Amino acid sequence: MKVAEEDVAGTKRTVWIETPDGGVAVVTVDSGRAPSEVWGRSEYEFRTDVGRAALAALVAALTGEEKLGQEKFGDDLQALAAMLLAARYRDRTDATDDLHTFCQRHGIAADWSTWHSD
């Protein structure tokens, strides 16, 4: 689901929440001027992925319920985590980097990665 979008000086930035392979991800795509000037590519994507095994910890940290386990949140942690991230990052184009920092601060396993078009 798209949570943020902006167009500044010929560069469009779009942020999505995705639910890959049982986990959640915050994905940012820059297209236009900036990726063309910096990488010679039309698009640049960067993302923070939190896998299924870390979802209970992520939901606990996002809700402030750090001492409670998965039983507190029910079976569909993926949907709950996606909903909480969508609410946290609505209209925020810094979401991908912020989630990575948030996970580091709370000891939650998360992967930050990049991709660019040809």
TAJO-V652393 format. One record per backbone hydrogen bond with DSSP energy under -0.5 kcal/mol. CO is the residue of the C=O (numbers start at 1). NH is the residue of the N-H. E is the energy in kcal/mol with one decimal. If there is no record, write none. Layout:
# TAJO-V652393
{{CO/NH/E} {CO/NH/E}}
This chain:
# TAJO-V652393
{{1/17/-2.4} {3/91/-3.4} {4/15/-2.7} {6/13/-3.0} {8/11/-1.8} {10/12/-0.5} {10/33/-2.4} {11/8/-2.6} {12/31/-2.4} {13/6/-2.3} {14/29/-2.7} {15/3/-2.9} {15/4/-1.4} {16/18/-0.5} {16/27/-2.6} {18/25/-2.3} {20/23/-2.9} {24/50/-3.2} {25/18/-2.7} {25/27/-0.5} {26/48/-2.1} {27/16/-2.8} {28/46/-2.4} {29/14/-2.2} {30/44/-2.5} {31/12/-2.9} {32/36/-1.7} {33/37/-2.7} {34/38/-2.7} {35/39/-2.1} {35/40/-0.8} {35/41/-1.6} {36/40/-0.8} {42/32/-1.7} {43/117/-1.7} {44/30/-3.2} {45/115/-2.5} {46/28/-3.0} {47/113/-2.3} {48/26/-2.2} {49/111/-2.6} {50/24/-2.4} {51/54/-1.6} {52/55/-1.4} {54/58/-2.2} {55/59/-3.0} {56/60/-2.5} {57/61/-2.4} {58/62/-2.7} {59/63/-2.0} {60/64/-1.2} {60/65/-1.3} {64/66/-0.5} {65/68/-1.7} {69/72/-1.6} {69/73/-0.5} {70/73/-1.2} {70/74/-1.4} {75/77/-1.2} {76/80/-2.0} {77/81/-3.2} {78/82/-2.4} {79/83/-2.3} {80/84/-2.6} {81/85/-2.5} {82/86/-2.4} {83/87/-2.1} {84/88/-2.4} {85/89/-2.6} {86/90/-0.6} {87/90/-0.5} {89/92/-2.3} {91/93/-0.6} {92/95/-0.9} {94/98/-2.4} {95/99/-2.8} {96/100/-1.7} {97/101/-2.3} {98/102/-2.9} {99/103/-2.8} {100/104/-2.2} {101/105/-2.6} {102/106/-1.6} {103/107/-0.5} {103/108/-2.8} {104/107/-1.1} {111/49/-3.0} {113/47/-2.5} {115/45/-3.9}}
